[in-house]
């Protein structure tokens, strides 16, 4: 257990041949997600070398001239692929745009299945070729890690271990490298990322280049999320919270502005938002409903829920 209340778990326990170690991981991550909705996870599939390559190419991309980046901002797709410029997105119920610019890598679907899913094509950056290759590799390794986390949660929820597998295969997941530029003047009510819950099933966050991520505990206290360099921070999103009748918690979190003496430093962060396929039913699981926990949410599909939330945060009209 970390001092700030965000438990640390090791995926190697789940992957081991020892059923006791495997169950230990299931219990630890399940309880953490019932309690605070966040864990720090070691033993994932990202190598140090890949993380280093991706951060290097991300920094190179965001340091390109604004007019170069803007040619990768694709109209009419709600920011699902390519570049989204500074201040376009805001937290739900907040009007100030967040102090960030970002990029979206999306699902890599086999040629034969492209028509079935109808996802926008990934956008290739010609100026930084390594950005495309490192982004794709990180996307696939984070997706692989996420599948094992969902298998552990399926067992914890009393479902078949592979319950989520076909729901996230070719899912609408997004890898989002974010750049929070240096702060040059007193922000007018804006923070680097306003308090929010994530939309998706789970979010896997590669260690950010600077602190600032805070998690709202049940007792109303904001705590710093400070993973070790080899850990991913993984949290429950609103889709999974809804599907489990709020048994697993989607916790409010934010990225605060740094102390004034660090305003001149940029911050980079790379979350992977794990989404299912659009037709997944997010209907409350029957085994998460009883007399003490009546059904809290209407039936809805993942696609319908995503559209609703993208409108609320200003990415689609």
C-alpha positions, 0 to 999 in steps of 0.5 A: 500500500502506498502512503497516499492510499493508491495500492500497488499491484504486480501483474506477474502475480496474475500471470504466474502458474500459482493459483494463490498468487493469481487470486491474490492479484484478483483480490488486491485489484478488485478491492482497490477498485471498490475502494479508491478506483486507482492502482499502480501496476508493475509487471506490464508489457511496456519496456523501458526502451519503448517508453523512452522512444515514445516520450522522445518522439512525442516531445519532438512532435509537440515542438513542431511549429503550430502551423505544421501541427495544425495540418494534422487537425482533422475536421469532422471526426470529433478529435478521434484521430490526429491533433487537437489544438490547445484549449479545445477540450474542457472537463464536463460542466466546466467552460474553461478549456484545459491547458493542453494540446494532444494527439490521438492514436486509435485502433489498428484494425486488419484490412479485412475488418475495416469496413465492419468497424468504420473507424477513422484512419490513424494519421501519419506524421511525416516529420517524426516517423518514430512517433508513428512506430512507437505510438503503434507499439505502445498502443498494442502493449497497453491494450495487451496489459489492459486485457489481463487487468479486465480478466482479473476484474471479470474473476473478481466480479464472478464472471467468466475470466474471458468475459471482456475479451471479445468486447475489447477486441478491436475496441474503440480505444485511444492512446493520447499523448498530451502536452501541457505547455509552460504556463506564461500568465496567471490562468483564468480559472483553468487548470491543466486538466479539470476534475473529471471521471474518465468515459471508458472501461479502464485508463492506463497511464504511463508515468507523466514527465512531471507530477500534478495528477491528483485523485479524490478519495472517498473522504473528500481529500485530494491525494497525489498519485505518485507511481514508481518509474516502472509502474502504470497508473490504472483507473476505472472509467465510467463505462465499467463503473456503470456496468458494475452498478458502481461496485467498481468506482470511477474516481474523480481526478485532475491535473493541477497546475504546478507551483509558480516556480515550475510554471516554465516547465512543460508536462507530458503525459500519455494515457491509454483509454480502453474502450469496448466495441460500440455495440457492447451493452453497458447494462448493469450486471445482474450479479451487481444488483441486490436489495442493498444495491438497486439498479442505478443506471438505465440500459445503454450501449458503449457507443451511445454513452460515448457520443453523449459524453463527447458532447458534454466535454465539447469534442463534438457538437 
